[in-house]
């Protein structure tokens, strides 16, 4: 019985595999990224990790006119302070307090209040989807919501199986490690204003960076 011939790889895949061999010293790492990473090239951080050529980071462009008066500017600063505080909570491991706030509707109420300063400006579709999800979450009990949030958080951020979402800025800049130049620059930025990081998470974790922006907006 004849063995089936292996299908030829397209030139782009061959190029990426050659780059991966050059970029990763450990053959096990190279095999992982060739077997799994190339299946998930839709994740920006995977493309940044496995290629020398970095694409522009994905973003949703939204142009808004800044208010002219001091009162409006202060309102927007307070809004940013609150929004990034809530984002930081979302990037942290879910606590029972957060789960209770989601179920009671308090988290959504805080979010809506922070968004009031942006009334009349276009609201991104993904933001509205998130608000709708928070409405649905209010139908759960606190214990059920906490278990679900913990499960989803672990699956998306700390699971050992692809696709997970790396929460560290370093890996989005092609450093292929979590403690690199971006880590050092973020830590230096905190230090310039007398701030540090508590806990075990690295300084360039999205949670800490959102906390930092919230602090800056509140000053």
Backbone as a printed PyTorch tensor [residue, N CA C, xyz], in Angstrom:
tensor([[[  0.8560,  -1.1970,   0.0000],
         [  0.0000,   0.0000,   0.0000],
         [  0.8910,   1.2460,   0.0000]],

        [[  0.6680,   2.1370,  -0.9330],
         [  1.5120,   3.3230,  -1.0720],
         [  1.1220,   4.3830,  -0.0410]],

        [[  2.1460,   5.0200,   0.5150],
         [  1.8900,   6.1220,   1.4400],
         [  1.5200,   7.3690,   0.6590]],

        [[  0.5760,   8.1260,   1.2140],
         [  0.1670,   9.3520,   0.5470],
         [  1.2650,  10.3960,   0.6710]],

        [[  1.5100,  11.1030,  -0.4000],
         [  2.5560,  12.1270,  -0.4030],
         [  2.1200,  13.3200,   0.4450]],

        [[  3.0720,  13.8950,   1.1780],
         [  2.7690,  15.0650,   1.9970],
         [  2.4930,  16.2640,   1.1120]],

        [[  1.4320,  16.9860,   1.4410],
         [  1.0730,  18.1470,   0.6410],
         [  2.1530,  19.2180,   0.7520]],

        [[  2.5020,  19.8300,  -0.3640],
         [  3.5500,  20.8750,  -0.3180],
         [  3.0620,  22.0830,   0.4820]],

        [[  3.9900,  22.7080,   1.1900],
         [  3.6620,  23.8920,   1.9820],
         [  3.7360,  25.1210,   1.0890]],

        [[  2.8850,  26.0840,   1.3890],
         [  2.9290,  27.3150,   0.6190],
         [  4.1680,  28.1080,   1.0140]],

        [[  4.6620,  28.9740,   0.1270],
         [  5.9010,  29.7210,   0.3890],
         [  5.8720,  30.5300,   1.6770]],

        [[  4.7160,  31.1130,   2.0170],
         [  4.6250,  31.9260,   3.2280],
         [  4.8340,  31.0620,   4.4750]],

        [[  4.2370,  29.8700,   4.4930],
         [  4.4130,  28.9710,   5.6290],
         [  5.8630,  28.5300,   5.7550]],

        [[  6.4830,  28.1970,   4.6300],
         [  7.8940,  27.7950,   4.6520],
         [  8.7760,  28.9260,   5.1840]],

        [[  8.4730,  30.1520,   4.7690],
         [  9.2470,  31.3140,   5.2310],
         [  9.1080,  31.4760,   6.7430]],

        [[  7.8750,  31.3600,   7.2450],
         [  7.6370,  31.5190,   8.6740],
         [  8.3300,  30.4220,   9.4740]],

        [[  8.3100,  29.2090,   8.9610],
         [  8.9640,  28.1130,   9.6760],
         [ 10.4750,  28.3140,   9.7260]],

        [[ 11.0480,  28.8330,   8.6610],
         [ 12.4850,  29.1210,   8.6720],
         [ 12.7970,  30.2010,   9.7040]],

        [[ 11.9470,  31.2340,   9.7660],
         [ 12.1570,  32.3000,  10.7370],
         [ 12.0550,  31.7650,  12.1670]],

        [[ 11.0730,  30.8890,  12.4000],
         [ 10.9010,  30.3250,  13.7390],
         [ 12.1410,  29.5460,  14.1540]],

        [[ 12.7110,  28.7790,  13.2330],
         [ 13.9470,  28.0500,  13.5400],
         [ 15.0770,  28.9930,  13.9050]],

        [[ 15.1230,  30.1660,  13.2720],
         [ 16.1750,  31.1310,  13.5450],
         [ 15.9260,  31.8910,  14.8520]],

        [[ 14.6390,  32.1000,  15.1720],
         [ 14.2930,  32.9440,  16.3170],
         [ 14.3570,  32.2120,  17.6500]],

        [[ 14.0740,  30.9150,  17.6530],
         [ 13.9890,  30.1740,  18.9070],
         [ 15.1770,  29.2370,  19.0640]],

        [[ 15.9030,  29.4350,  20.1480],
         [ 17.0880,  28.6250,  20.4130],
         [ 16.7000,  27.1900,  20.7570]],

        [[ 15.6560,  27.0310,  21.5590],
         [ 15.2320,  25.7030,  22.0030],
         [ 14.4100,  25.0350,  20.9010]],

        [[ 14.8460,  23.8620,  20.4080],
         [ 14.0900,  23.1670,  19.3480],
         [ 12.6640,  22.8380,  19.7520]],

        [[ 12.4260,  22.6170,  21.0650],
         [ 11.0650,  22.3270,  21.5210],
         [ 10.1570,  23.5390,  21.3040]],

        [[ 10.7030,  24.7340,  21.5960],
         [  9.9260,  25.9520,  21.3640],
         [  9.6190,  26.1190,  19.8780]],

        [[ 10.6190,  25.8590,  19.0470],
         [ 10.4230,  25.9930,  17.6000],
         [  9.3580,  25.0260,  17.1090]],

        [[  9.4020,  23.7900,  17.5990],
         [  8.3900,  22.8040,  17.1770],
         [  7.0020,  23.2350,  17.6190]],

        [[  6.9130,  23.7710,  18.8530],
         [  5.6080,  24.2120,  19.3480],
         [  5.0110,  25.2810,  18.4460]],

        [[  5.8270,  26.3110,  18.1330],
         [  5.2980,  27.4160,  17.3500],
         [  5.0000,  27.0050,  15.9080]],

        [[  5.7530,  26.0380,  15.3910],
         [  5.4500,  25.5740,  14.0310],
         [  4.2000,  24.7010,  14.0110]],

        [[  3.9810,  23.9230,  15.0710],
         [  2.8200,  23.0310,  15.1070],
         [  1.5480,  23.7300,  15.5770]],

        [[  1.6930,  24.6600,  16.5300],
         [  0.5130,  25.2970,  17.1130],
         [  0.3990,  26.7750,  16.7480]],

        [[  1.5090,  27.4950,  16.8340],
         [  1.4570,  28.9370,  16.6080],
         [  0.9410,  29.3170,  15.2390]],

        [[  1.3570,  28.5560,  14.2240],
         [  0.9510,  28.9000,  12.8650],
         [ -0.5440,  28.6720,  12.6280]],

        [[ -1.1710,  27.9040,  13.5320],
         [ -2.6250,  27.7140,  13.4270],
         [ -3.3890,  28.9350,  13.9400]],

        [[ -2.6870,  29.7730,  14.6810],
         [ -3.3660,  30.8920,  15.3600],
         [ -2.7340,  32.2180,  14.9830]],

        [[ -2.4120,  32.3830,  13.7250],
         [ -1.7920,  33.6160,  13.2600],
         [ -2.7620,  34.7930,  13.2920]],

        [[ -4.0370,  34.5290,  13.5250],
         [ -4.9990,  35.6270,  13.6450],
         [ -4.7900,  36.3880,  14.9530]],

        [[ -4.0760,  35.7910,  15.9170],
         [ -3.7520,  36.4920,  17.1490],
         [ -2.5270,  37.3710,  16.9090]],

        [[ -2.6770,  38.6580,  17.1310],
         [ -1.5820,  39.5810,  16.8220],
         [ -0.3110,  39.2190,  17.5800]],

        [[ -0.4420,  38.8390,  18.8490],
         [  0.7610,  38.5630,  19.6320],
         [  1.4800,  37.3310,  19.1180]],

        [[  0.7520,  36.3820,  18.5170],
         [  1.3990,  35.2120,  17.9310],
         [  2.2090,  35.6260,  16.7020]],

        [[  1.6430,  36.4880,  15.8880],
         [  2.3820,  36.9810,  14.7160],
         [  3.6270,  37.7450,  15.1540]],

        [[  3.4940,  38.5360,  16.2270],
         [  4.6370,  39.3030,  16.7050],
         [  5.7170,  38.3970,  17.2700]],

        [[  5.3110,  37.2610,  17.8310],
         [  6.2610,  36.3570,  18.4600],
         [  6.9840,  35.4860,  17.4400]],

        [[  6.3450,  35.1700,  16.3440],
         [  6.8960,  34.1870,  15.4120],
         [  7.3910,  34.7910,  14.1060]],

        [[  7.5250,  36.1020,  14.0450],
         [  7.9540,  36.7230,  12.7940],
         [  8.8900,  37.8910,  13.0640]],

        [[  9.8150,  38.1120,  12.1580],
         [ 10.6890,  39.2770,  12.2520],
         [  9.9720,  40.5390,  11.7840]],

        [[  8.9810,  40.3630,  10.9250],
         [  8.2440,  41.5030,  10.3800],
         [  6.9740,  41.6970,  11.1900]],

        [[  6.9230,  42.7790,  11.9590],
         [  5.7740,  43.0340,  12.8180],
         [  4.7130,  43.8360,  12.0740]],

        [[  3.4820,  43.3620,  12.1740],
         [  2.3680,  44.1370,  11.6370],
         [  2.0530,  45.2790,  12.5920]],

        [[  1.3030,  46.2450,  12.0910],
         [  0.8280,  47.3040,  12.9730],
         [ -0.1600,  46.7060,  13.9750]],

        [[ -0.0740,  47.0840,  15.2490],
         [ -1.0190,  46.5550,  16.2300],
         [ -2.4590,  46.8410,  15.8230]],

        [[ -3.3570,  45.8970,  16.0630],
         [ -4.7590,  46.1100,  15.6910],
         [ -5.4070,  47.1460,  16.6050]],

        [[ -6.2270,  47.9810,  16.0420],
         [ -6.9630,  48.9400,  16.8520],
         [ -8.1980,  49.3800,  16.0710]],

        [[ -9.1640,  49.8930,  16.8070],
         [-10.3770,  50.4240,  16.1960],
         [-10.2860,  51.9390,  16.2410]],

        [[-10.1450,  52.5530,  15.0790],
         [ -9.9590,  53.9970,  15.0270],
         [-11.2670,  54.7080,  15.3440]],

        [[-11.1900,  55.6580,  16.2320],
         [-12.3700,  56.4220,  16.6240],
         [-11.9390,  57.8620,  16.8740]],

        [[-12.3600,  58.7460,  16.0170],
         [-11.9850,  60.1510,  16.1460],
         [-13.0940,  60.9120,  16.8660]],

        [[-12.7150,  61.6180,  17.9290],
         [-13.6840,  62.4090,  18.6710],
         [-13.0950,  63.7990,  18.8930]],

        [[-13.9570,  64.7560,  19.0610],
         [-13.5240,  66.1270,  19.2970],
         [-13.3770,  66.3560,  20.7990]],

        [[-12.2150,  66.8100,  21.2290],
         [-11.9950,  67.0870,  22.6500],
         [-12.7820,  68.3240,  23.0580]],

        [[-13.3440,  68.3260,  24.2580],
         [-14.0900,  69.5130,  24.7070],
         [-13.1650,  70.7130,  24.8780]],

        [[-13.7140,  71.8720,  24.6460],
         [-12.9050,  73.0960,  24.7250],
         [-12.7870,  73.6190,  26.1480]],

        [[-13.8300,  73.4880,  26.9370],
         [-13.8300,  74.0680,  28.2740],
         [-13.1410,  73.1970,  29.3090]],

        [[-12.6900,  73.8130,  30.4040],
         [-12.0270,  73.0830,  31.4790],
         [-12.9550,  72.0580,  32.1240]],

        [[-14.2250,  72.4010,  32.2490],
         [-15.1710,  71.4850,  32.8860],
         [-15.2990,  70.1910,  32.0850]],

        [[-15.3910,  70.3340,  30.7660],
         [-15.4970,  69.1480,  29.9230],
         [-14.2350,  68.3090,  29.9670]],

        [[-13.0730,  68.9640,  29.9930],
         [-11.8050,  68.2360,  30.0450],
         [-11.6720,  67.4780,  31.3650]],

        [[-12.1010,  68.1200,  32.4530],
         [-12.0420,  67.4530,  33.7470],
         [-12.9780,  66.2450,  33.7880]],

        [[-14.1380,  66.3870,  33.1490],
         [-15.0940,  65.2800,  33.1150],
         [-14.5200,  64.0860,  32.3500]],

        [[-13.8220,  64.3740,  31.2380],
         [-13.2160,  63.2960,  30.4710],
         [-12.0690,  62.6420,  31.2330]],

        [[-11.2970,  63.4350,  31.9490],
         [-10.2020,  62.8800,  32.7490],
         [-10.7540,  61.9560,  33.8300]],

        [[-11.8220,  62.3690,  34.4790],
         [-12.4470,  61.5350,  35.5040],
         [-13.0150,  60.2630,  34.8740]],

        [[-13.5770,  60.4020,  33.6830],
         [-14.1060,  59.2390,  32.9800],
         [-12.9890,  58.2350,  32.6740]],

        [[-11.8570,  58.7400,  32.1750],
         [-10.7210,  57.8460,  31.8880],
         [-10.2350,  57.1660,  33.1760]],

        [[-10.1940,  57.9370,  34.2510],
         [ -9.7740,  57.3930,  35.5450],
         [-10.6370,  56.1940,  35.9210]],

        [[-11.9560,  56.3630,  35.8100],
         [-12.8680,  55.2890,  36.1940],
         [-12.8420,  54.1270,  35.1930]],

        [[-12.8020,  54.4430,  33.9030],
         [-12.8260,  53.3890,  32.8820],
         [-11.5900,  52.4900,  32.9810]],

        [[-10.4230,  53.0900,  33.1530],
         [ -9.2110,  52.2730,  33.2510],
         [ -9.1470,  51.5260,  34.5770]],

        [[ -9.7630,  52.0720,  35.6120],
         [ -9.8640,  51.3270,  36.8700],
         [-10.6990,  50.0650,  36.6700]],

        [[-11.7960,  50.1900,  35.9450],
         [-12.6530,  49.0300,  35.6660],
         [-11.9600,  48.0440,  34.7300]],

        [[-11.2160,  48.5720,  33.7600],
         [-10.4610,  47.6890,  32.8710],
         [ -9.4190,  46.8980,  33.6500]],

        [[ -8.7490,  47.5580,  34.5850],
         [ -7.7500,  46.8690,  35.4050],
         [ -8.3930,  45.7160,  36.1630]],

        [[ -9.5890,  45.9520,  36.7030],
         [-10.3010,  44.8840,  37.4110],
         [-10.6410,  43.7390,  36.4610]],

        [[-10.9560,  44.0820,  35.2150],
         [-11.2830,  43.0570,  34.2330],
         [-10.0980,  42.2150,  33.8130]],

        [[ -8.8920,  42.7990,  33.8340],
         [ -7.6890,  42.0560,  33.4590],
         [ -7.0830,  41.2950,  34.6310]],

        [[ -7.5620,  41.5580,  35.8440],
         [ -7.0640,  40.8480,  37.0200],
         [ -7.8300,  39.5390,  37.1960]],

        [[ -7.2650,  38.6370,  37.9950],
         [ -7.9940,  37.4010,  38.2880],
         [ -9.2780,  37.7610,  39.0230]],

        [[-10.4240,  37.2540,  38.5580],
         [-11.7110,  37.6430,  39.1480],
         [-11.7900,  37.3200,  40.6400]],

        [[-12.2430,  38.2850,  41.3950],
         [-12.4550,  38.0900,  42.8270],
         [-13.9420,  37.8660,  43.0930]],

        [[-14.2380,  37.4270,  44.2930],
         [-15.6500,  37.2600,  44.6650],
         [-16.3550,  38.6090,  44.6720]],

        [[-15.6330,  39.6590,  45.0670],
         [-16.2160,  41.0080,  45.0920],
         [-16.5930,  41.4560,  43.6760]],

        [[-15.7040,  41.1930,  42.7130],
         [-15.9990,  41.5620,  41.3310],
         [-17.2060,  40.7880,  40.8190]],

        [[-17.2550,  39.4960,  41.0980],
         [-18.3730,  38.6770,  40.6420],
         [-19.6880,  39.1740,  41.2260]],

        [[-19.6630,  39.5380,  42.5090],
         [-20.8780,  40.0530,  43.1470],
         [-21.2990,  41.3720,  42.5120]],

        [[-20.3290,  42.2280,  42.1660],
         [-20.6450,  43.5130,  41.5370],
         [-21.2310,  43.3150,  40.1510]],

        [[-20.7440,  42.3040,  39.4250],
         [-21.2820,  42.0090,  38.0980],
         [-22.7270,  41.5330,  38.2100]],

        [[-22.9930,  40.6240,  39.1530],
         [-24.3410,  40.0590,  39.3110],
         [-25.3260,  41.1100,  39.8250]],

        [[-24.8830,  41.9610,  40.7320],
         [-25.7830,  42.9780,  41.2960],
         [-26.0770,  44.1070,  40.3200]],

        [[-25.2660,  44.2100,  39.2740],
         [-25.4200,  45.3060,  38.3240],
         [-24.5790,  46.5160,  38.6610]],

        [[-23.8560,  46.4580,  39.8160],
         [-23.0560,  47.6020,  40.2340],
         [-21.9060,  47.8810,  39.2710]],

        [[-21.2920,  46.8150,  38.7480],
         [-20.1750,  46.9960,  37.8200],
         [-20.6550,  47.6870,  36.5470]],

        [[-21.7820,  47.2370,  36.0160],
         [-22.3150,  47.8680,  34.8040],
         [-22.7150,  49.3150,  35.0780]],

        [[-23.2930,  49.5680,  36.2460],
         [-23.7140,  50.9260,  36.5900],
         [-22.5000,  51.8600,  36.6440]],

        [[-21.3900,  51.3860,  37.2270],
         [-20.1720,  52.2010,  37.2690],
         [-19.6380,  52.4620,  35.8730]],

        [[-19.7090,  51.4450,  35.0240],
         [-19.2400,  51.5850,  33.6560],
         [-20.0910,  52.5840,  32.8860]],

        [[-21.3970,  52.4650,  33.0180],
         [-22.3020,  53.3950,  32.3320],
         [-22.0780,  54.8240,  32.8270]],

        [[-21.8600,  54.9860,  34.1230],
         [-21.6280,  56.3290,  34.6790],
         [-20.3460,  56.9230,  34.1130]],

        [[-19.3100,  56.0900,  33.9740],
         [-18.0470,  56.5780,  33.4220],
         [-18.1730,  56.9350,  31.9560]],

        [[-19.0950,  56.2840,  31.2610],
         [-19.2930,  56.5430,  29.8330],
         [-20.1650,  57.7620,  29.5700]],

        [[-20.8050,  58.2910,  30.6100],
         [-21.6950,  59.4420,  30.4220],
         [-20.9650,  60.6410,  29.8310]],

        [[-19.6790,  60.7850,  30.1790],
         [-18.9140,  61.9270,  29.6660],
         [-18.7120,  61.8580,  28.1610]],

        [[-18.9390,  60.6750,  27.5770],
         [-18.7420,  60.4760,  26.1340],
         [-20.0840,  60.4360,  25.3940]],

        [[-21.1250,  60.9070,  26.0520],
         [-22.4590,  60.8640,  25.4560],
         [-22.5010,  61.6750,  24.1580]],

        [[-23.1020,  61.0870,  23.1600],
         [-23.2110,  61.7430,  21.8520],
         [-22.1020,  61.3660,  20.9020]],

        [[-21.0650,  60.7000,  21.4010],
         [-19.9810,  60.2490,  20.5410],
         [-20.2260,  58.7940,  20.1410]],

        [[-19.7310,  58.3840,  19.0040],
         [-19.9840,  57.0090,  18.5560],
         [-19.4520,  55.9830,  19.5440]],

        [[-20.2650,  54.9770,  19.8410],
         [-19.8790,  53.9330,  20.7900],
         [-19.4590,  52.6870,  20.0170]],

        [[-18.2440,  52.1720,  20.2210],
         [-17.7870,  50.9880,  19.4950],
         [-18.7350,  49.8090,  19.6810]],

        [[-18.8940,  49.0340,  18.6230],
         [-19.8150,  47.9010,  18.6560],
         [-19.4280,  46.8920,  19.7330]],

        [[-18.1270,  46.6300,  19.8870],
         [-17.6810,  45.6600,  20.8820],
         [-17.9950,  46.1190,  22.3020]],

        [[-17.9800,  47.4340,  22.5240],
         [-18.3270,  47.9540,  23.8400],
         [-19.7850,  47.6600,  24.1500]],

        [[-20.6560,  47.8650,  23.1840],
         [-22.0730,  47.5920,  23.4000],
         [-22.3160,  46.1050,  23.6380]],

        [[-21.5630,  45.2650,  22.9450],
         [-21.6850,  43.8230,  23.1710],
         [-21.3070,  43.4800,  24.6120]],

        [[-20.2660,  44.1320,  25.1130],
         [-19.8520,  43.8990,  26.4920],
         [-20.9140,  44.3260,  27.4910]],

        [[-21.5460,  45.4530,  27.2380],
         [-22.6220,  45.9110,  28.1210],
         [-23.7950,  44.9440,  28.0990]],

        [[-24.0950,  44.4150,  26.9200],
         [-25.1710,  43.4190,  26.8170],
         [-24.8240,  42.1480,  27.5930]],

        [[-23.5640,  41.7460,  27.5480],
         [-23.1240,  40.5680,  28.3040],
         [-23.2680,  40.7920,  29.8020]],

        [[-22.9740,  42.0210,  30.2490],
         [-23.1270,  42.3310,  31.6690],
         [-24.5930,  42.2710,  32.0870]],

        [[-25.4810,  42.6440,  31.1910],
         [-26.9130,  42.5500,  31.4830],
         [-27.3230,  41.0930,  31.6650]],

        [[-26.8150,  40.2220,  30.7870],
         [-27.1170,  38.7960,  30.8920],
         [-26.5270,  38.1930,  32.1610]],

        [[-25.3300,  38.6570,  32.5330],
         [-24.6650,  38.1140,  33.7190],
         [-25.4530,  38.4040,  34.9910]],

        [[-26.2410,  39.4670,  34.9870],
         [-27.0290,  39.8250,  36.1690],
         [-28.1110,  38.7980,  36.4680]],

        [[-28.3690,  37.8750,  35.5390],
         [-29.3720,  36.8340,  35.7430],
         [-28.8070,  35.6350,  36.5070]],

        [[-27.5050,  35.6300,  36.7540],
         [-26.8490,  34.5250,  37.4500],
         [-26.7300,  34.8390,  38.9310]],

        [[-26.4770,  33.7890,  39.7430],
         [-26.1670,  34.0640,  41.1450],
         [-24.6720,  34.2800,  41.2780]],

        [[-24.2500,  34.8510,  42.4020],
         [-22.8600,  35.2790,  42.5650],
         [-21.8800,  34.1140,  42.4660]],

        [[-22.2220,  32.9730,  43.0810],
         [-21.3140,  31.8200,  43.0600],
         [-21.1490,  31.2830,  41.6420]],

        [[-22.2550,  31.2040,  40.9180],
         [-22.2110,  30.7300,  39.5320],
         [-21.3920,  31.6790,  38.6690]],

        [[-21.6040,  32.9770,  38.8490],
         [-20.8700,  33.9750,  38.0670],
         [-19.3790,  33.9160,  38.3830]],

        [[-19.0360,  33.7600,  39.6530],
         [-17.6230,  33.7100,  40.0360],
         [-16.9290,  32.5030,  39.4140]],

        [[-17.5910,  31.3590,  39.4530],
         [-17.0140,  30.1500,  38.8580],
         [-16.8170,  30.3170,  37.3580]],

        [[-17.8020,  30.9270,  36.6890],
         [-17.7060,  31.1440,  35.2500],
         [-16.5810,  32.1160,  34.9080]],

        [[-16.5010,  33.2190,  35.6490],
         [-15.4500,  34.2130,  35.3840],
         [-14.0530,  33.6260,  35.5900]],

        [[-13.8800,  32.8470,  36.6630],
         [-12.5840,  32.2230,  36.9080],
         [-12.2180,  31.2400,  35.8030]],

        [[-13.2080,  30.4520,  35.3770],
         [-12.9640,  29.4650,  34.3220],
         [-12.5670,  30.1510,  33.0240]],

        [[-13.3160,  31.1810,  32.6340],
         [-13.0380,  31.8750,  31.3830],
         [-11.7170,  32.6450,  31.4480]],

        [[-11.4350,  33.2340,  32.5920],
         [-10.1770,  33.9760,  32.7490],
         [ -8.9850,  33.0400,  32.5870]],

        [[ -9.0490,  31.8990,  33.2400],
         [ -7.9630,  30.9220,  33.1430],
         [ -7.8180,  30.4090,  31.7210]],

        [[ -8.9370,  30.1170,  31.0770],
         [ -8.8940,  29.5780,  29.7220],
         [ -8.3020,  30.5780,  28.7450]],

        [[ -8.6680,  31.8520,  28.8890],
         [ -8.2290,  32.8600,  27.9260],
         [ -6.8110,  33.3560,  28.1650]],

        [[ -6.3710,  33.3900,  29.4180],
         [ -5.1070,  34.0450,  29.7270],
         [ -4.0230,  33.0780,  30.2080]],

        [[ -4.3830,  32.0940,  31.0130],
         [ -3.3440,  31.2530,  31.6110],
         [ -3.4280,  29.7840,  31.2240]],

        [[ -4.2720,  29.4450,  30.2690],
         [ -4.3520,  28.0570,  29.8250],
         [ -3.0620,  27.6860,  29.1030]],

        [[ -2.6920,  26.4260,  29.1560],
         [ -1.4890,  25.9710,  28.4590],
         [ -1.7740,  25.5760,  27.0190]],

        [[ -3.0330,  25.6330,  26.6120],
         [ -3.4120,  25.2780,  25.2560],
         [ -3.7400,  26.5380,  24.4640]],

        [[ -3.4010,  26.5170,  23.1850],
         [ -3.7700,  27.6230,  22.3080],
         [ -5.2500,  27.5020,  21.9590]],

        [[ -5.9300,  28.6190,  21.6770],
         [ -5.4010,  29.9800,  21.7370],
         [ -5.6630,  30.6280,  23.0990]],

        [[ -4.6410,  31.1610,  23.7010],
         [ -4.8090,  31.9800,  24.8900],
         [ -4.3080,  33.3870,  24.5570]],

        [[ -4.6550,  34.3420,  25.3950],
         [ -4.2980,  35.7420,  25.1310],
         [ -3.2330,  36.1660,  26.1310]],

        [[ -2.0340,  36.4260,  25.6410],
         [ -0.9570,  36.8470,  26.5380],
         [ -1.2500,  38.2380,  27.0850]],

        [[ -1.2000,  38.4390,  28.4140],
         [ -1.5200,  39.7450,  28.9840],
         [ -0.3200,  40.6710,  29.1520]],

        [[  0.8440,  40.2850,  28.6170],
         [  2.0660,  41.0480,  28.8350],
         [  2.4620,  41.8350,  27.5940]],

        [[  2.7790,  43.1140,  27.7900],
         [  3.0920,  43.9800,  26.6500],
         [  4.3030,  43.4830,  25.8680]],

        [[  5.2690,  42.9060,  26.5570],
         [  6.5130,  42.4940,  25.9050],
         [  6.2750,  41.5990,  24.6990]],

        [[  5.3390,  40.6500,  24.8150],
         [  5.1690,  39.6820,  23.7320],
         [  4.4750,  40.2850,  22.5160]],

        [[  3.9280,  41.4870,  22.6510],
         [  3.2860,  42.1450,  21.5140],
         [  4.2810,  42.9740,  20.7020]],

        [[  5.5250,  42.9190,  21.0850],
         [  6.5510,  43.6830,  20.3780],
         [  7.6580,  42.7710,  19.8730]],

        [[  7.3240,  41.4910,  19.6690],
         [  8.2550,  40.5630,  19.0610],
         [  9.4560,  40.2260,  19.9220]],

        [[  9.3660,  40.4210,  21.2600],
         [ 10.5130,  40.1280,  22.1060],
         [ 10.6670,  38.6340,  22.4020]],

        [[  9.5690,  37.8610,  22.2210],
         [  9.5890,  36.4190,  22.4390],
         [  9.9900,  36.0590,  23.8740]],

        [[  9.7110,  36.9450,  24.7920],
         [  9.9460,  36.7060,  26.2120],
         [  9.1010,  37.7050,  26.9930]],

        [[  8.9270,  37.4440,  28.2750],
         [  8.0630,  38.3100,  29.0690],
         [  8.8240,  39.3450,  29.8690]],

        [[ 10.1150,  39.2180,  29.9930],
         [ 10.9000,  40.2170,  30.7150],
         [ 11.9740,  40.7310,  29.7680]],

        [[ 11.6550,  41.8080,  29.0830],
         [ 12.5800,  42.3650,  28.0920],
         [ 12.6060,  43.8740,  28.1550]],

        [[ 12.8130,  44.4970,  27.0000],
         [ 12.9340,  45.9510,  26.9580],
         [ 11.6450,  46.6380,  27.3950]],

        [[ 10.5080,  46.1180,  26.9460],
         [  9.2260,  46.7370,  27.3220],
         [  8.9950,  46.6330,  28.8260]],

        [[  9.3650,  45.5160,  29.3900],
         [  9.2480,  45.3260,  30.8380],
         [ 10.0440,  46.4060,  31.5660]],

        [[ 11.2740,  46.6210,  31.1230],
         [ 12.1410,  47.6060,  31.7700],
         [ 11.6070,  49.0260,  31.5960]],

        [[ 11.0920,  49.3300,  30.3910],
         [ 10.5990,  50.6870,  30.1460],
         [  9.3400,  50.9740,  30.9570]],

        [[  8.4790,  49.9850,  31.0980],
         [  7.2590,  50.1710,  31.8950],
         [  7.6160,  50.3630,  33.3650]],

        [[  8.5140,  49.5340,  33.8640],
         [  8.9290,  49.6670,  35.2670],
         [  9.5520,  51.0380,  35.5200]],

        [[ 10.3410,  51.5310,  34.5570],
         [ 10.9580,  52.8480,  34.7000],
         [  9.9020,  53.9480,  34.7220]],

        [[  8.8630,  53.7980,  33.8970],
         [  7.7900,  54.8000,  33.8600],
         [  7.0560,  54.8610,  35.1930]],

        [[  6.8000,  53.7090,  35.7950],
         [  6.1830,  53.7040,  37.1200],
         [  7.0860,  54.4050,  38.1370]],

        [[  8.3750,  54.0750,  38.0730],
         [  9.3090,  54.6210,  39.0430],
         [  9.4570,  56.1240,  38.9620]],

        [[  9.2920,  56.6920,  37.7680],
         [  9.4450,  58.1450,  37.5920],
         [  8.4290,  58.9330,  38.4070]],

        [[  7.2810,  58.3270,  38.6810],
         [  6.2560,  59.0210,  39.4680],
         [  6.1100,  58.4050,  40.8540]],

        [[  7.1070,  57.5870,  41.2320],
         [  7.1180,  57.0440,  42.5890],
         [  6.2050,  55.8660,  42.8130]],

        [[  5.8280,  55.1540,  41.7510],
         [  4.9420,  54.0010,  41.8790],
         [  5.7170,  52.7030,  41.7120]],

        [[  5.1870,  51.6480,  42.2830],
         [  5.7250,  50.3080,  42.1220],
         [  4.5750,  49.3410,  41.9160]],

        [[  4.8750,  48.0510,  41.8830],
         [  3.8660,  47.0260,  41.6360],
         [  3.8180,  46.0580,  42.8090]],

        [[  2.6320,  45.8110,  43.3190],
         [  2.4420,  44.8380,  44.3820],
         [  1.9350,  43.5290,  43.7720]],

        [[  2.2210,  42.4250,  44.4570],
         [  1.7450,  41.1330,  43.9800],
         [  2.7780,  40.4390,  43.1180]],

        [[  2.3620,  39.3560,  42.4950],
         [  3.2850,  38.5010,  41.7500],
         [  3.2680,  38.7420,  40.2450]],

        [[  2.3230,  39.5350,  39.7410],
         [  2.2460,  39.7480,  38.2960],
         [  3.3640,  40.6770,  37.8280]],

        [[  3.8330,  40.4480,  36.5980],
         [  4.8870,  41.2650,  36.0220],
         [  4.3880,  42.6880,  35.7750]],

        [[  5.3270,  43.6300,  35.7200],
         [  4.9470,  45.0370,  35.6530],
         [  4.2600,  45.3990,  34.3380]],

        [[  4.5240,  44.6320,  33.2530],
         [  3.8960,  44.9780,  31.9770],
         [  2.6270,  44.1790,  31.7150]],

        [[  2.0510,  43.6290,  32.7890],
         [  0.7380,  42.9780,  32.6910],
         [ -0.3080,  44.0520,  32.3980]],

        [[ -1.2970,  43.7220,  31.5770],
         [ -2.3310,  44.6950,  31.1960],
         [ -3.0400,  45.2720,  32.4070]],

        [[ -3.2150,  44.4760,  33.4500],
         [ -3.8690,  44.9690,  34.6580],
         [ -3.1010,  46.1470,  35.2470]],

        [[ -1.7830,  45.9910,  35.3980],
         [ -0.9790,  47.0620,  35.9920],
         [ -0.9200,  48.2900,  35.0870]],

        [[ -0.8490,  48.0730,  33.7850],
         [ -0.7790,  49.2110,  32.8730],
         [ -2.0850,  50.0070,  32.9000]],

        [[ -3.2160,  49.3090,  33.0180],
         [ -4.4980,  50.0190,  33.1370],
         [ -4.5910,  50.7650,  34.4660]],

        [[ -4.0810,  50.1540,  35.5270],
         [ -4.0450,  50.8430,  36.8220],
         [ -3.2170,  52.1220,  36.7340]],

        [[ -2.1160,  52.0500,  36.0000],
         [ -1.2230,  53.2060,  35.8530],
         [ -1.9200,  54.3360,  35.1030]],

        [[ -2.5940,  53.9920,  33.9820],
         [ -3.3060,  55.0180,  33.2170],
         [ -4.4310,  55.6150,  34.0580]],

        [[ -5.1050,  54.7670,  34.8430],
         [ -6.1670,  55.2750,  35.7180],
         [ -5.5880,  56.2640,  36.7250]],

        [[ -4.4390,  55.9260,  37.2940],
         [ -3.7850,  56.8200,  38.2640],
         [ -3.4010,  58.1320,  37.6130]],

        [[ -2.8320,  58.0820,  36.4210],
         [ -2.4110,  59.2990,  35.7200],
         [ -3.6210,  60.2100,  35.4330]],

        [[ -4.7300,  59.5980,  35.0070],
         [ -5.9180,  60.3900,  34.6850],
         [ -6.5360,  60.9980,  35.9260]],

        [[ -6.3130,  60.3670,  37.0510],
         [ -6.8970,  60.8750,  38.2940],
         [ -6.0520,  61.9210,  38.9920]],

        [[ -4.8140,  62.1080,  38.5260],
         [ -3.9320,  63.0830,  39.1590],
         [ -4.1970,  64.5070,  38.6630]]])
